[in-house]
Amino acid sequence: MARLAGVSRATVSYVLNNTSAVRISEPTRRRVHEAAKELGYVPHAAARSLRAGHSRMVLMPAPRVPVGPLYSRFFDELQWSLSRLDYTVVQYGGVGLHGDEAARAWAELRPVAVIVPDEGLGPKGVAVLKRSGARAVVTMGPEHVEGAHALVMDHQEVGRAAGAHLLDRGRRRLGVVVPEARGLDVFSRPRLAGVRRAVRGTDATVTELPLAYEEEAAARLAARWRSLGLDAVFAYNDEYAMLLMRALQDEGIDVPGETALLGADDLVLGRLLRPRLSTVHLRLPAGRDLAELVDRVVRDPTAVPETHEVLGSRVVHRESS
């Protein structure tokens, strides 16, 4: 391989092992990788781990809740960014495992880093992972977990922004869709609480609206809509807002005349509806930034755990409200 690439054996080793202590030019790296590809060379992961003293595996438990297009794009960018830093991303699909029990299962694979995309991991689980050799444990949830680096996502603020917008539009009888899909309460309950926080001290009321993600369920809700006396609804996210908007329109209820309607996530499809969908635009962290945090902690596992507030919320007012 060294002969084919026109470099020394040491240079081949530095490139294939992604040795950061030695500076290798990008053209040289490219020649080595092209030679490796031509020769069919595949690195031996276990041998690399022995040399480095740790693996290059980043384990990501599969989210226990349905994630929409917004989060899917974030996870795709994160995995791409980690692969660019020479990590192997493994998604773990342990059905029925939660909390510390899940942490023990993840630890068996000896990952160098674990990124937990929802709540459930506690301090004991973090300690189990670190004892097994995980240098970086990063949680993404509503609050910080002792011992882990944390990306804190405040979904209550999403609801507060939605409620404040509807109040500003003169609405006082607000409905809030709470999806019946299992697991979504980790997002929907804080959003409901945020709307209630927004109307505190006003004459506005908030009505909780359980809803399955089905046309039939939306039609049943729309059929009794006028009896609820609502003049606005925060529909949890854009997908539920689209589902409910069609059902309301089929029932002859004018949006926004009779009922203002607001979603969240700012999906492109919402701009194609008529009326165009008002929404809460969510700003997620860049996958690249999270990948760099993981890499930084792997290189310095003694670093003090960082906490970052990462979920920005901004209402985009369009025709539906």
Buried (B, 14 or more C-beta within 10 A) or exposed (E): BBEBBEBEEEBBBBBBBBBEEEEBEEEBBEBBBEBBEEEEBEBEEEEBBEEBEBBBBBBBBEBBBEBBEBBEEBBEBBBEBBEEBBBBBBEBEEEEBEEBEBBBBBBEBBBBBBBBBBBBBBEBBBBBBBEBBBBBBBBBBBEBBEBBBBBBBBBBBBBBBBBBBBBEBEBBBBBBBBBBBEBBBBBBBBBBBBBBBBBEEEEBEBEEBEBBBEEEBBBEBBEEBEEBEBBBBBBBBBBBBBBBBBBBBEBEBEBBEBBBBBBBBBBEEBEEBEBBBBBBBBEBBBBBBBBBBBBEBBEEBEEEBBBBEBBBBEBBEBEBB
